[in-house]
Amino acid sequence: MSHHYEEFLKSKNWFDKDLDSRYIHLGHPYAILLSENEGQIMLRGEAGTDHGWNGEEIFTFTALHELQEWFEENIGE
């Protein structure tokens, strides 16, 4: 996925501290995973210990505007 996704997530204080395309925010129970063709928002299992690897998928997006709409509707940003 493009650099635009990374910039958007960083502007909302979501970070990929392990540099493995998993963005987390300690204040939210989600992880955002980016791949070449799509992104997924996962509910983090065990409230943060797995960083999204074992969580339940709750949303898939293929365009930046879809991710931005999800943020507005679910996080209020």
C-alpha positions in Angstrom: 0.0 0.0 0.0 1.1 3.5 -0.6 3.1 5.9 1.6 -0.2 7.9 2.0 -1.6 5.2 4.3 1.5 5.4 6.5 1.4 9.2 6.7 -2.3 9.1 7.5 -1.8 6.6 10.3 1.2 8.4 11.8 -0.8 11.7 11.8 -3.3 9.9 14.0 -0.6 8.6 16.3 -0.6 5.0 15.1 2.8 3.5 14.8 4.6 0.5 13.3 7.3 0.1 16.0 8.4 -3.3 14.8 8.5 -2.2 11.1 6.3 -5.1 10.1 3.3 -3.2 8.7 1.2 -3.6 11.9 0.1 -0.2 13.2 -1.1 0.1 16.7 -2.2 2.9 19.1 -2.0 2.0 22.8 -5.2 3.8 23.5 -7.3 1.7 21.1 -8.0 -2.1 20.9 -7.3 -2.3 17.2 -4.3 -3.1 15.0 -4.1 -2.0 11.4 -2.3 -4.3 9.1 -1.1 -3.1 5.6 -0.2 -5.4 2.7 0.4 -4.7 -0.9 -3.2 -4.8 -2.0 -5.3 -4.2 1.0 -5.4 -3.3 4.7 -7.2 -4.9 7.6 -8.3 -3.6 10.9 -8.1 -6.3 13.6 -9.4 -6.4 17.1 -6.3 -7.0 19.1 -6.5 -10.3 21.1 -5.7 -10.1 24.8 -5.8 -6.3 24.7 -2.5 -5.6 23.2 -0.2 -8.5 23.7 -0.4 -9.9 20.2 -0.5 -6.6 18.4 -3.2 -7.9 16.0 -1.8 -11.1 14.8 -4.4 -13.3 16.5 -7.3 -10.8 16.6 -10.6 -10.9 14.9 -10.8 -9.1 11.5 -13.4 -6.4 11.7 -12.8 -4.3 8.5 -10.9 -4.6 5.2 -10.1 -1.6 3.0 -8.5 -1.1 -0.4 -8.6 2.7 -0.6 -7.4 5.5 1.7 -10.8 7.1 1.8 -12.3 3.9 3.2 -9.8 3.9 6.0 -10.5 7.6 6.7 -14.2 6.9 6.8 -13.7 4.0 9.2 -11.7 6.4 11.5 -14.4 9.0 11.4 -17.2 6.5 12.2 -15.4 4.3 14.8 -12.8 6.4 16.4 -14.2 9.9 15.9 -11.1 11.3 14.2 
